[in-house]
Each structure stands twice: as structure tokens, then as C-alpha cells.
Amino acid sequence: MPQMVVDGRSIALSHLDKVYYPRTGTLKGDVLRYYAAVHTVLLPHLRDRPVSFLRCPEGVEGEAFIAKNPPAGTPRWVRTVEVPSSSGDLRQVVLDDGAALLWAANLGCLELHVPQWHAAAPGLADRLVLDLDPGEGASVLTCRTVAGLLRERLAADGLDCWVKTSGSKGLHLLVPLEPTPSSKVSAYAKALAAALERAHPDLVVHTMAKARRAGRVLVDWSQNNAKKTTAAPYTLRARPRPTVSTPVSWAELEAAGSTADLTFDLAELPDRLAEFGDLLAPLLDSGRARPLPPPASAPSSPDEPPAGRSDPPRSSTRTRTRTATGSGTDSDSGTGSPVVLEPPVEVMRPAAVTAVPPSDGLGGSGVQYELKLDGFRCVAFARGERPAFLQSRSGRDLGAEFPPIAAAVARLPAGLVLDAELVAWRDGRFAFEELLRTREGRASDGVALGLVAFDLLALPGRDVRRLPLTDRRRLLLAALDGVPPPVQPVLATTDRTEALNWMEQLADTGVEGLVCKAAGSAYRARGAGRLWVKYRRSDTVDATVRAVVGTAARPQALVLELDDGPVLLSTPRLTAVQARQVAEAVDGLLGAPVRDPDHGSLRPLTGPLRAEVTVTGRPPAATFVRLRGD
């Protein structure tokens, strides 16, 4: 009998040439080799969870049955645990190692299903699952749309989610949680699904009735019940083809053009794992777990009333507010205002760097690259009946100076808070100097103003600063979807090459450079320099050295005149090497010391000397590069 050694144990294998998937000719031996190849990434998702098996000992077209109890002859080294059940204690297998996994696969256990809790704490869930099952006329691409809506709603409640194919027709969303009773998780998931159905009745259902599911997606919340299980990541499915429940990235999901792009079989998984690794690895990180929101906030979303109520709360005073997506909902002034942040707020300030960080820099969570624009930093508060507040870098209100921007922010949903750049546009480029003029002067010359938002601090009724940047970005785009100029989101990408190309292509429009931010960063004013950095595009130009600060023997800095203008600029302090080079070059060229009102004591040059400098920023600053020999 053939043997396979896995994790130090020799497993006897049988009937390796039995056809398990007749339509593709996939053999039992292929199934065993698959589970042996992926066991190191599969097992962490099974660890300490009792497994329910779908056994197909004669293949997928033969008899299939659910197996929970350990079969007769289960080896002593295969761990079993007591699991509570309504009919008394039930004993189930726990797959701790590759040997146990291959032992089960050799019995024809094709599918592996686990609960959302561990055997050590039955009924105490450490994750939430939402099973998206397309009805007739819908597909996994329809599920993708629903997955995006759910991801946004979960993010608004401070919850991250990851996605995998079910291996059948739909998708699974998985959310890591701090240990929570399954009954509470199930209630939250049900309320979430019901809220989504109310918001999108033509797309979503949350009940099992098949008559209502045509063309829609069932958001199956019931698998959070302590008695239910879900197909494990990387499990095979007993379908006509040997498909696998496969983790996918959100970018991959969004890029899929057909159902085939989201269908994976056992032959594809080893190479896929070698390329991408385990895309669900973050689920295994306890630091990712978040508390389940209280029941009242569960279905809260940009376009839904509070959870658990199909009608707005009654009150003697009711106001009509716009939501983040622009739709109207009733909010009760007696139950809390949508405005959760008031000015001033402390802002994150990026640190200056001399090079654009790589895409795996800034902590390794990925980097979002944004265009750096030349304007006034502005935190914009939409406050409903009260005037909008445009908080400047110093904390004062810019609203009176920029009425068009204040009016545009006032039209946004009450409670929305944007971190942004207030910019002026004239003659095809950003024109910072126009911001320094009076509002009357700008208006008379037709200067266009804009508010370019790069972050979201609050939605109506919800402070989102603790969310990762990627989630805040998604919510920002949703909040500004359909909002006309002058308010718009900044151009951003996670592709470093694309960002560098943007910076060069848009240089003539006045784009200064890039702001680079850790994709997983929360919005925290302290420590921003480690998570947000700014790279300022510099131009290397020629200049004439007009004077030296310091002595002939020890020059400290240079006073320069740029070729494109009469303005004199002084360089930062020279390095020791630069100072020696300048001292040699200016020997015999220095005049008597003079006192300059802008640059202090300096020695003018009596002869020509040319230098190469880099010029950055506004007002311009020049950094000495080298002396020119010509």
C-alpha cells in the first residue's frame, strides 16, 4: 500500500487511481497531493476548530454524506474534542497537523467545514462570516457588488474584512473579531444583511426563500450561529470540477471580468500560493481583531436608519439631513447630532523626505501615493444648519475669505469632515499666489477655487479616524460620489511607478510632488512622520553666486541669483566638503564685508562664479549641489 510521510508520520494511502471528479479526470491521488501541497497554509485556519466533513468516498458523482463523529478506526494521534450539541455531547475531529489532514482526505473527506469558534471556547466566535450566494440570474460578479457594499458598511463600524471564493458560486466575507458570543455576532450579521436589503431591494435578500432570490444575492448571515459551519479556506468542493474555496485580494476581485476569473481549481492553487502567499493570513493575527459594535450601530451605514428599526424614531423635533451618499434620512435631534467632530482638530503632518518610499515602505502595510498640491491646508467641517468651518493650519476659519468653498462644504451632509487642500487655479496651473489676494480681487479676475480632499475624518454620526487609510479612502470616494466641483478627491494610487509618472506629467500644472502614506495607518496627529511623508519635486537649475556668508576661509552659505529672476536666495549651511570647495573657488574674488538686511553679514563676489542648485517649494528654496566649471 502506498505511503506518504507528512509532518513526521507515515500515512497509508489507498485507491489512488480512483476517479473522484469524472468530468475532469481528477484522481483521488491528485486530491491527496493537493492537500499535501497546501496543508501548511490550510491548517492555521482549521487549528483548534472541530471539523465537519463532506465525505465522497466514491467521488463527487457517488454517494456523499456529512460526517461529524470520528469514524471507526480513527488513530489515537488524531485529536478529538467534545462539542456541545442539543442531543448531548458530540465528539469531533480537530485537524492539528498535515498527517491528520491526509488521513481524513484518504477517507474521502473532500470538503472541510468549521465553525466560527474554537474548541476551547465553544460558542465564543472570533470571526464573523457572510456567505454571498447568487440566485438564478445572478453570478459571482453580482456578489462582488454586494461584497463592496458590505465592506464599506463594516468599515464604517471599524471592522476589516477579507474575501474568498466559496468554491461554488459565491463569495465569503470574513471579519476577525475579539471573542464574542455567537448569538450576538449572529444578531449583528442579520441586522447588517437586513439593512442592506432595505437599501438595495433589487440586489440583496437576507432570507432563504428561493422565490425572492432571482437576480439577487442572498446575504446568508446564519452561518454565525454557533451550530453552523462554513467551508474552510483552501478546502476542495464536491462540484463537477475540483474547485477550491480560494482567498482573493480586493483588487483582484474588482478587476475580474468574468466568473472564470474567480474560479480556481486544485491545479492552480500551489502556484498561486507561491506567488501571493496566504491572502487570509491577516485573519490569524489577533491584533487585527476588533470588538463587535453595539447592536444599535450594527446596520448603521451611509444610507440606512439606525439598526433594529424599520421606521425613524419618533420625536417632537425631527430634522432632515443628507447622508454621506447624498440621500435623505430622518434623524432625531433628541437621539444625537450627525456632527461628531467640531473644530479645531489636530491634523497629521507628513515629514519631508528626499526620496519617494517603495511600495513596501512605511511599515510594510503598503503605501498610498497622493499628489501634493500647492495650496492652503484646510479641514472642512459640514455642520448642517450652522455655517461650514474651514480650519486653516493655524486653526482659524477661512470661510469668510473663501465664500465659494464655504458654500460648497455647507451643501455636504452634516457631520462630514474632510482633510483637504484649498487651491486656486489660473491659466492651466495651480496658482498659490492667488490665494494671497483679496476675495474681491480673485473674483474680478475669474480665479477658480477648489477643495481637494485627501482624507476623511468623520461621516454623519461617526468618527472614522481610527479606521485604516485604505478604508477611509474608500469611504471618502463614496461620500464624494456625485458631489460636483469645487469639492473633489485627490488623485491617489498604490502603484509607485504610476505616481512618479503622474508627478512628472503634471509638473507643468504646479503639482509639487507626492505625499506618501502607510495604507494601514489610522489618523493620528502624533507619530505621523513615521506613517506619512512628503516628497517635494525639485528642479536642478543654474545660478550665479553673488555673495558668501561667513569668511573666505570658512564659507557657511551662498547667496544666489537664479537665472530666471532677480530674487536672491541663500542656501542652507554648507557641508564641510562643500565649504572647502567654495573656499578654493572664491579665493581672490571676495569683496569687503557688507551688511544685508535679508541675509546678514556677507562678502560679495567681485568676479563671476556659477553654481548648480536644486529649487523646491514655495517660497522657493535653493540647495547647493556643486560649482560649475564653466
C-alpha positions as CSV (number, residue, x, y, z in Angstrom):
1,M,0.0,0.0,0.0
2,P,1.4,3.4,-0.9
3,Q,2.7,5.6,1.9
4,M,3.1,9.3,2.3
5,V,5.2,10.9,5.1
6,V,3.7,14.1,6.4
7,D,4.8,16.1,9.5
8,G,6.8,13.1,10.6
9,R,4.1,10.5,10.3
10,S,3.7,7.8,7.6
11,I,0.2,7.7,6.2
12,A,-1.1,4.6,4.4
13,L,-3.0,5.6,1.2
14,S,-5.4,3.6,-0.9
15,H,-7.0,3.6,-4.3
16,L,-5.0,6.5,-5.6
17,D,-6.2,5.9,-9.2
18,K,-9.9,6.1,-8.3
19,V,-11.6,8.9,-10.3
20,Y,-13.0,11.5,-7.9
21,Y,-14.0,14.1,-10.5
22,P,-15.1,12.3,-13.7
23,R,-15.6,15.4,-15.8
24,T,-12.0,16.4,-15.4
25,G,-10.5,13.0,-14.8
26,T,-9.1,14.1,-11.4
27,L,-8.0,11.2,-9.3
28,K,-8.0,10.5,-5.6
29,G,-4.2,10.7,-5.8
30,D,-4.5,14.2,-7.2
31,V,-6.7,15.2,-4.3
32,L,-4.2,13.8,-1.7
33,R,-1.3,15.6,-3.4
34,Y,-3.3,18.8,-3.4
35,Y,-4.0,18.7,0.3
36,A,-0.3,17.7,1.0
37,A,0.8,20.7,-1.0
38,V,-1.4,23.3,0.7
39,H,-1.5,21.9,4.3
40,T,0.9,24.5,5.7
41,V,-1.4,27.4,4.8
42,L,-4.7,25.5,5.3
43,L,-4.1,24.1,8.8
44,P,-3.8,27.5,10.6
45,H,-7.4,28.2,9.5
46,L,-8.5,24.9,11.0
47,R,-6.4,24.9,14.2
48,D,-8.5,24.1,17.3
49,R,-11.8,24.2,15.4
50,P,-13.9,21.0,15.2
51,V,-14.2,19.9,11.6
52,S,-17.3,18.6,9.8
53,F,-16.6,16.6,6.7
54,L,-18.4,16.1,3.5
55,R,-17.3,12.6,2.6
56,C,-17.4,11.4,-1.0
57,P,-15.6,8.0,-0.9
58,E,-16.6,7.2,-4.5
59,G,-16.1,10.6,-5.9
60,V,-18.3,13.6,-6.5
61,E,-20.9,11.6,-8.5
62,G,-21.2,8.9,-5.9
63,E,-22.9,8.9,-2.6
64,A,-22.0,11.9,-0.4
65,F,-22.7,12.3,3.3
66,I,-21.9,14.7,6.2
67,A,-19.6,13.2,8.9
68,K,-19.1,14.8,12.3
69,N,-18.3,11.9,14.6
70,P,-14.8,10.3,14.3
71,P,-15.1,7.2,12.1
72,A,-14.3,3.8,13.4
73,G,-10.6,3.1,13.4
74,T,-9.6,6.8,14.0
75,P,-5.9,6.7,15.0
76,R,-5.1,7.7,18.6
77,W,-2.9,10.5,17.4
78,V,-5.8,12.3,15.7
79,R,-7.2,14.7,18.2
80,T,-10.9,14.7,19.0
81,V,-12.8,17.1,21.3
82,E,-16.2,17.2,23.0
83,V,-18.5,19.7,21.3
84,P,-21.8,20.7,22.9
85,S,-25.0,19.7,21.0
86,S,-28.7,19.7,21.6
87,S,-28.7,15.9,21.8
88,G,-25.8,15.7,24.3
89,D,-22.1,16.0,23.9
90,L,-20.7,15.3,20.4
91,R,-17.1,14.3,19.7
92,Q,-15.5,15.7,16.6
93,V,-12.1,15.7,14.9
94,V,-9.6,18.6,15.1
95,L,-7.0,18.6,12.4
96,D,-3.8,19.7,14.1
97,D,-1.2,18.6,11.5
98,G,-0.7,17.5,8.0
99,A,-0.8,13.8,8.9
100,A,-4.3,14.2,10.3
101,L,-5.4,16.1,7.3
102,L,-4.1,13.5,4.9
103,W,-5.6,10.7,7.0
104,A,-9.0,12.4,6.6
105,A,-8.5,13.1,2.9
106,N,-7.7,9.4,2.3
107,L,-11.1,8.5,3.8
108,G,-12.8,10.6,1.0
109,C,-13.3,13.7,3.1
110,L,-13.3,16.2,0.3
111,E,-14.9,19.2,2.0
112,L,-13.8,20.7,5.3
113,H,-16.2,22.9,7.3
114,V,-15.6,24.6,10.6
115,P,-17.5,26.9,13.0
116,Q,-16.6,30.5,13.8
117,W,-15.3,29.5,17.3
118,H,-12.5,27.3,18.8
119,A,-13.0,24.0,20.6
120,A,-11.5,25.6,23.7
121,A,-14.4,28.1,23.8
122,P,-17.5,26.7,22.1
123,G,-20.0,29.4,21.1
124,L,-17.5,32.3,21.5
125,A,-16.8,33.5,18.0
126,D,-13.6,35.1,16.9
127,R,-14.8,35.9,13.5
128,L,-17.9,36.9,11.6
129,V,-18.8,35.3,8.2
130,L,-21.1,36.5,5.5
131,D,-21.9,34.0,2.7
132,L,-22.9,35.7,-0.5
133,D,-25.0,33.2,-2.6
134,P,-26.2,34.3,-6.0
135,G,-29.7,33.4,-7.1
136,E,-30.8,32.4,-10.5
137,G,-29.8,35.1,-13.0
138,A,-27.1,36.5,-10.7
139,S,-23.4,35.4,-10.5
140,V,-20.3,35.8,-8.5
141,L,-19.8,39.2,-10.2
142,T,-23.2,40.3,-8.7
143,C,-21.8,39.0,-5.4
144,R,-18.8,41.3,-5.9
145,T,-21.0,44.3,-6.0
146,V,-22.7,43.2,-2.7
147,A,-19.3,42.5,-1.2
148,G,-18.2,46.0,-1.8
149,L,-21.3,47.4,-0.1
150,L,-20.8,45.2,2.9
151,R,-17.1,46.0,3.1
152,E,-18.0,49.7,3.2
153,R,-20.6,49.2,5.9
154,L,-18.3,47.0,8.0
155,A,-15.5,49.6,7.7
156,A,-17.9,52.3,9.0
157,D,-18.3,50.1,12.1
158,G,-14.5,49.8,12.5
159,L,-14.3,46.3,11.1
160,D,-11.9,45.0,8.5
161,C,-13.0,42.1,6.2
162,W,-11.3,39.7,3.8
163,V,-12.8,37.8,0.9
164,K,-12.6,34.4,-0.6
165,T,-14.5,32.5,-3.2
166,S,-16.8,29.9,-1.8
167,G,-15.5,27.4,-4.3
168,S,-19.1,27.0,-5.5
169,K,-21.0,30.0,-6.9
170,G,-20.4,32.9,-4.5
171,L,-18.1,34.6,-2.1
172,H,-17.4,34.6,1.7
173,L,-16.5,37.7,3.7
174,L,-14.6,37.0,6.9
175,V,-14.1,39.5,9.7
176,P,-11.8,39.0,12.7
177,L,-13.4,39.8,16.0
178,E,-12.5,39.9,19.6
179,P,-14.1,36.8,21.2
180,T,-17.9,37.5,21.2
181,P,-20.9,35.2,21.9
182,S,-22.1,33.7,18.7
183,S,-25.6,34.9,19.4
184,K,-24.5,38.5,19.4
185,V,-22.5,38.0,16.2
186,S,-25.4,36.4,14.5
187,A,-27.8,39.2,15.5
188,Y,-25.3,41.8,14.2
189,A,-24.9,39.9,10.9
190,K,-28.6,39.6,10.5
191,A,-29.3,43.2,11.1
192,L,-26.5,44.1,8.7
193,A,-28.0,41.9,5.9
194,A,-31.5,43.2,6.6
195,A,-30.3,46.8,6.4
196,L,-28.5,46.1,3.1
197,E,-31.7,44.6,1.7
198,R,-33.7,47.6,2.6
199,A,-31.2,49.9,0.9
200,H,-30.8,47.7,-2.2
201,P,-34.0,45.6,-2.5
202,D,-33.3,44.8,-6.2
203,L,-29.9,43.4,-5.4
204,V,-30.0,41.8,-2.0
205,V,-32.1,39.4,0.1
206,H,-31.4,38.2,3.6
207,T,-34.0,35.4,3.8
208,M,-33.7,31.9,2.4
209,A,-36.9,31.9,0.3
210,K,-35.7,31.0,-3.3
211,A,-38.8,32.6,-4.8
212,R,-37.3,36.0,-3.9
213,R,-33.7,35.3,-4.9
214,A,-34.0,35.5,-8.7
215,G,-31.4,38.0,-9.9
216,R,-30.4,38.9,-6.3
217,V,-27.7,37.8,-3.9
218,L,-28.6,36.1,-0.6
219,V,-26.5,37.5,2.2
220,D,-26.5,34.4,4.4
221,W,-25.9,35.7,7.9
222,S,-27.0,32.4,9.6
223,Q,-23.6,30.7,9.5
224,N,-22.6,32.8,12.5
225,N,-25.0,30.6,14.6
226,A,-22.9,28.5,17.0
227,K,-24.3,25.4,15.4
228,K,-23.4,26.3,11.8
229,T,-20.2,25.8,9.9
230,T,-18.6,27.4,6.8
231,A,-16.4,25.9,4.1
232,A,-12.8,26.4,5.3
233,P,-10.2,28.4,3.2
234,Y,-8.5,26.2,0.7
235,T,-11.0,23.3,1.0
236,L,-11.9,21.4,-2.1
237,R,-15.6,21.4,-3.1
238,A,-17.7,18.5,-4.2
239,R,-18.6,20.2,-7.5
240,P,-18.3,18.8,-11.1
241,R,-14.9,20.4,-11.2
242,P,-12.3,20.2,-8.4
243,T,-12.8,23.8,-7.4
244,V,-11.3,25.3,-4.3
245,S,-12.5,28.0,-1.8
246,T,-9.8,30.5,-2.6
247,P,-8.8,33.7,-1.0
248,V,-8.6,36.7,-3.4
249,S,-7.5,40.3,-2.9
250,W,-10.0,43.1,-3.2
251,A,-8.0,44.4,-6.2
252,E,-8.2,41.1,-7.9
253,L,-12.0,40.9,-7.2
254,E,-12.6,44.3,-8.7
255,A,-10.5,43.5,-11.8
256,A,-12.3,40.2,-12.6
257,G,-14.1,40.4,-15.9
258,S,-15.9,37.1,-15.8
259,T,-16.8,34.2,-13.5
260,A,-13.9,32.3,-14.8
261,D,-11.6,34.9,-13.3
262,L,-12.9,34.0,-9.9
263,T,-12.9,30.2,-10.3
264,F,-9.9,28.2,-9.1
265,D,-9.2,24.5,-9.1
266,L,-6.7,22.3,-7.2
267,A,-4.1,22.5,-10.1
268,E,-3.9,26.3,-9.8
269,L,-3.5,26.7,-6.0
270,P,0.1,25.7,-5.4
271,D,1.4,28.3,-8.0
272,R,-1.0,30.8,-6.7
273,L,0.3,30.4,-3.1
274,A,3.9,30.6,-4.3
275,E,3.0,34.0,-5.9
276,F,0.7,35.6,-3.4
277,G,1.1,33.6,-0.2
278,D,-1.9,33.3,2.1
279,L,-4.1,36.3,1.4
280,L,-6.1,35.4,4.6
281,A,-3.1,35.5,6.9
282,P,-4.3,38.7,8.5
283,L,-7.3,36.8,9.9
284,L,-4.8,34.8,12.0
285,D,-3.3,37.9,13.6
286,S,-5.0,38.6,16.9
287,G,-4.0,42.2,16.6
288,R,-6.5,42.6,13.7
289,A,-9.4,41.6,15.8
290,R,-11.9,44.3,16.7
291,P,-14.8,44.5,19.1
292,L,-18.3,43.9,17.7
293,P,-20.2,47.2,17.6
294,P,-23.2,47.5,19.9
295,P,-26.5,46.4,18.4
296,A,-27.8,49.9,17.8
297,S,-24.9,50.7,15.4
298,A,-24.9,47.3,13.6
299,P,-26.8,48.3,10.4
300,S,-25.7,52.0,10.5
301,S,-24.5,52.8,7.1
302,P,-24.2,55.9,4.9
303,D,-27.8,55.4,3.7
304,E,-29.6,53.5,6.4
305,P,-31.5,54.4,9.6
306,P,-30.4,53.1,13.0
307,A,-30.5,49.3,13.4
308,G,-33.4,47.3,14.6
309,R,-36.0,49.9,13.4
310,S,-37.7,50.0,10.1
311,D,-39.2,53.4,10.9
312,P,-37.4,56.6,12.1
313,P,-37.6,57.2,15.8
314,R,-40.4,59.4,16.9
315,S,-39.7,62.8,18.3
316,S,-41.3,66.2,18.7
317,T,-38.4,67.7,16.8
318,R,-37.1,66.0,13.6
319,T,-34.6,67.3,11.1
320,R,-33.9,66.2,7.6
321,T,-30.2,65.6,6.9
322,R,-28.4,64.3,3.9
323,T,-26.3,61.2,4.3
324,A,-22.8,60.6,3.0
325,T,-24.1,59.3,-0.2
326,G,-26.4,62.3,-0.6
327,S,-29.7,60.5,0.1
328,G,-32.0,61.9,2.7
329,T,-32.8,60.1,6.0
330,D,-34.7,61.3,9.0
331,S,-32.5,61.8,12.1
332,D,-33.9,62.6,15.5
333,S,-32.4,65.6,17.2
334,G,-33.2,64.0,20.5
335,T,-31.0,61.0,19.8
336,G,-27.8,62.7,18.9
337,S,-26.4,65.0,16.2
338,P,-24.8,63.8,13.0
339,V,-21.9,66.2,13.8
340,V,-19.4,64.2,15.9
341,L,-16.3,66.4,15.3
342,E,-16.0,70.1,15.9
343,P,-13.1,72.4,15.1
344,P,-10.3,72.6,15.8
345,V,-8.9,69.2,15.3
346,E,-5.2,68.3,15.4
347,V,-4.0,67.3,11.9
348,M,-1.4,64.8,10.7
349,R,1.7,66.5,9.3
350,P,3.9,64.5,7.0
351,A,7.6,64.6,7.4
352,A,9.8,65.7,4.5
353,V,11.9,63.0,2.7
354,T,14.4,63.2,-0.1
355,A,13.2,60.1,-2.0
356,V,9.8,58.5,-2.7
357,P,9.4,55.4,-0.5
358,P,9.0,52.0,-2.1
359,S,5.5,50.4,-2.1
360,D,6.5,48.1,0.9
361,G,7.9,51.0,2.9
362,L,6.3,52.9,5.8
363,G,5.8,49.9,7.9
364,G,5.1,47.3,5.2
365,S,1.3,47.6,5.0
366,G,1.5,49.1,1.5
367,V,1.7,52.8,0.5
368,Q,-0.8,55.2,-0.9
369,Y,0.7,57.9,-3.1
370,E,-1.2,61.2,-3.5
371,L,-0.4,64.3,-5.5
372,K,1.0,67.1,-3.4
373,L,-0.7,70.3,-4.3
374,D,0.3,73.9,-3.8
375,G,-2.4,75.5,-1.5
376,F,-3.7,76.0,2.0
377,R,-4.2,73.1,4.3
378,C,-7.9,73.1,5.1
379,V,-10.0,70.8,7.4
380,A,-13.6,71.3,6.1
381,F,-16.5,70.8,8.6
382,A,-20.0,70.5,7.2
383,R,-22.3,71.4,10.1
384,G,-25.8,71.3,8.8
385,E,-27.8,74.4,9.8
386,R,-24.6,76.2,11.1
387,P,-22.1,77.7,8.6
388,A,-19.3,75.5,7.3
389,F,-16.0,75.8,9.1
390,L,-12.8,75.8,7.1
391,Q,-10.0,75.2,9.6
392,S,-6.6,76.5,8.5
393,R,-3.2,75.1,9.5
394,S,-3.2,77.5,12.4
395,G,-6.8,76.7,13.4
396,R,-8.6,79.8,12.2
397,D,-11.7,79.8,10.0
398,L,-11.0,80.5,6.3
399,G,-14.7,80.6,5.4
400,A,-15.0,84.4,5.2
401,E,-12.0,84.6,2.8
402,F,-13.2,81.8,0.5
403,P,-17.0,82.0,0.3
404,P,-17.4,79.7,-2.7
405,I,-15.6,76.9,-0.8
406,A,-17.6,77.5,2.4
407,A,-20.8,77.4,0.4
408,A,-19.8,74.1,-1.3
409,V,-18.9,72.5,2.1
410,A,-22.2,73.7,3.6
411,R,-24.0,71.7,0.9
412,L,-22.3,68.4,2.0
413,P,-24.0,66.1,4.5
414,A,-24.0,67.4,8.1
415,G,-21.2,65.8,10.0
416,L,-18.9,65.2,7.1
417,V,-15.3,66.3,7.9
418,L,-12.7,66.4,5.2
419,D,-8.9,66.9,5.4
420,A,-8.1,68.8,2.2
421,E,-6.0,71.3,0.3
422,L,-7.7,74.6,-0.7
423,V,-6.2,75.5,-4.1
424,A,-6.5,78.2,-6.7
425,W,-6.4,77.5,-10.5
426,R,-5.5,80.0,-13.2
427,D,-4.1,79.8,-16.7
428,G,-3.9,76.0,-16.6
429,R,-2.0,75.6,-13.3
430,F,-2.3,75.8,-9.6
431,A,-1.6,79.3,-8.6
432,F,-0.7,79.6,-4.9
433,E,-0.2,83.4,-5.1
434,E,-3.9,83.8,-6.0
435,L,-4.8,82.6,-2.5
436,L,-2.9,85.5,-1.0
437,R,-5.1,88.1,-2.8
438,T,-8.4,89.5,-1.6
439,R,-11.5,87.6,-2.4
440,E,-12.7,90.6,-4.4
441,G,-9.5,90.5,-6.5
442,R,-9.8,86.8,-7.2
443,A,-13.5,87.2,-8.1
444,S,-12.8,90.1,-10.5
445,D,-10.2,88.1,-12.4
446,G,-12.2,84.9,-12.5
447,V,-9.8,82.8,-10.4
448,A,-11.2,79.3,-9.9
449,L,-11.0,77.8,-6.4
450,G,-11.1,74.2,-5.4
451,L,-11.1,72.0,-2.3
452,V,-9.2,68.8,-3.0
453,A,-9.9,66.2,-0.2
454,F,-7.2,63.7,0.7
455,D,-8.7,62.2,3.8
456,L,-12.0,61.6,5.7
457,L,-12.2,62.3,9.4
458,A,-15.9,61.8,10.0
459,L,-19.1,60.7,8.4
460,P,-22.5,61.8,9.7
461,G,-22.7,60.4,13.2
462,R,-19.4,58.6,13.0
463,D,-15.8,59.4,13.7
464,V,-13.7,57.3,11.3
465,R,-10.2,58.4,12.2
466,R,-9.4,55.0,13.8
467,L,-10.0,53.2,10.5
468,P,-7.1,52.3,8.2
469,L,-6.3,54.7,5.4
470,T,-7.5,52.3,2.8
471,D,-10.9,52.2,4.4
472,R,-11.1,55.9,4.9
473,R,-10.1,56.4,1.2
474,R,-13.0,54.1,0.1
475,L,-15.4,55.9,2.3
476,L,-14.1,59.3,1.1
477,L,-14.8,58.3,-2.5
478,A,-18.3,57.1,-1.6
479,A,-19.0,60.3,0.3
480,L,-17.9,62.5,-2.6
481,D,-19.5,60.3,-5.4
482,G,-21.7,62.7,-7.4
483,V,-20.6,65.8,-5.5
484,P,-19.8,68.5,-8.1
485,P,-16.7,70.8,-8.1
486,P,-15.2,72.7,-6.4
487,V,-15.0,69.7,-3.9
488,Q,-13.3,66.6,-5.3
489,P,-11.0,63.8,-4.0
490,V,-7.2,63.9,-4.6
491,L,-5.7,61.7,-7.3
492,A,-4.2,58.7,-5.5
493,T,-2.7,55.3,-6.3
494,T,-0.9,52.4,-4.6
495,D,1.3,52.0,-7.7
496,R,4.6,53.8,-7.1
497,T,5.6,53.9,-10.8
498,E,2.2,55.4,-11.7
499,A,2.6,58.0,-9.0
500,L,6.0,59.0,-10.3
501,N,4.7,59.3,-13.8
502,W,1.8,61.5,-12.6
503,M,4.2,63.7,-10.8
504,E,6.3,64.3,-14.0
505,Q,3.4,64.5,-16.4
506,L,1.6,67.1,-14.2
507,A,4.7,69.1,-13.3
508,D,3.6,72.0,-15.6
509,T,0.3,72.3,-13.7
510,G,2.1,73.1,-10.5
511,V,1.9,69.7,-8.8
512,E,4.6,69.9,-6.1
513,G,5.4,66.3,-5.5
514,L,3.8,63.4,-3.6
515,V,2.5,62.7,-0.2
516,C,3.1,59.0,0.7
517,K,1.1,57.4,3.4
518,A,1.1,54.0,5.1
519,A,-2.0,52.2,3.7
520,G,-2.9,50.8,7.1
521,S,-2.4,54.0,9.1
522,A,-5.1,55.4,11.3
523,Y,-5.5,59.2,11.5
524,R,-3.3,60.1,14.5
525,A,-1.6,63.5,14.7
526,R,1.2,62.2,16.9
527,G,3.8,60.0,15.1
528,A,2.6,61.0,11.7
529,G,6.2,61.4,10.5
530,R,6.7,57.6,10.6
531,L,3.5,56.9,8.6
532,W,3.0,60.0,6.3
533,V,5.9,61.6,4.4
534,K,6.1,64.2,1.7
535,Y,8.4,64.2,-1.3
536,R,8.8,67.6,-3.0
537,R,9.7,67.5,-6.6
538,S,12.9,69.6,-7.2
539,D,14.3,71.2,-10.3
540,T,18.0,71.5,-10.9
541,V,18.9,74.9,-12.3
542,D,21.9,77.1,-12.8
543,A,22.5,80.2,-10.7
544,T,25.1,82.9,-10.2
545,V,26.9,83.2,-6.8
546,R,26.5,86.8,-5.7
547,A,28.0,86.5,-2.2
548,V,29.3,84.3,0.6
549,V,28.1,84.2,4.1
550,G,31.0,83.7,6.5
551,T,34.7,84.2,5.9
552,A,36.9,83.5,2.9
553,A,38.5,80.5,4.7
554,R,35.2,79.2,6.1
555,P,32.2,80.0,3.9
556,Q,29.0,79.0,5.6
557,A,26.4,79.6,2.9
558,L,25.9,81.1,-0.6
559,V,23.7,83.9,-1.7
560,L,22.5,83.1,-5.2
561,E,20.6,84.8,-8.1
562,L,18.6,82.4,-10.2
563,D,18.8,82.8,-14.0
564,D,15.0,83.2,-14.3
565,G,14.6,86.1,-11.9
566,P,16.3,88.8,-9.8
567,V,15.3,87.3,-6.4
568,L,18.3,86.4,-4.2
569,L,18.2,83.1,-2.3
570,S,20.5,81.9,0.4
571,T,21.4,78.2,0.6
572,P,21.3,76.1,3.8
573,R,24.6,75.7,5.7
574,L,27.3,74.1,3.5
575,T,28.8,70.8,4.4
576,A,32.5,70.7,5.3
577,V,33.4,69.3,1.9
578,Q,31.3,71.9,0.1
579,A,32.8,74.7,2.2
580,R,36.4,73.6,1.2
581,Q,35.4,73.6,-2.5
582,V,33.8,77.0,-2.3
583,A,36.8,78.5,-0.3
584,E,39.1,77.4,-3.1
585,A,36.9,78.8,-5.8
586,V,36.3,82.2,-4.2
587,D,39.9,82.8,-3.3
588,G,40.7,86.3,-4.6
589,L,37.1,87.0,-5.6
590,L,35.6,88.3,-2.3
591,G,35.0,92.0,-1.7
592,A,34.7,93.8,1.6
593,P,32.1,92.6,4.1
594,V,28.7,94.2,3.9
595,R,25.5,94.1,5.9
596,D,22.5,92.9,4.0
597,P,19.1,93.4,5.6
598,D,17.8,90.0,4.4
599,H,20.9,87.8,4.6
600,G,23.0,89.4,7.4
601,S,26.8,89.9,7.1
602,L,28.2,88.6,3.8
603,R,31.1,89.0,1.4
604,P,30.0,90.0,-2.2
605,L,31.9,88.4,-5.1
606,T,33.8,90.6,-7.4
607,G,34.0,88.1,-10.3
608,P,31.8,85.5,-11.9
609,L,31.0,82.2,-10.3
610,R,28.4,79.8,-11.4
611,A,26.7,77.1,-9.3
612,E,24.2,74.3,-9.8
613,V,21.3,74.2,-7.3
614,T,18.0,72.4,-6.7
615,V,15.0,74.6,-6.2
616,T,11.9,73.4,-4.3
617,G,8.8,74.7,-2.7
618,R,7.0,77.9,-2.2
619,P,8.5,80.3,-1.4
620,P,11.4,78.8,-3.4
621,A,14.4,77.4,-1.5
622,A,17.7,76.6,-3.1
623,T,20.1,73.8,-2.1
624,F,23.7,73.9,-3.3
625,V,24.7,71.0,-5.5
626,R,28.1,71.9,-6.9
627,L,30.1,74.7,-8.5
628,R,30.1,74.7,-12.3
629,G,33.5,74.6,-14.0
630,D,32.3,76.6,-17.0
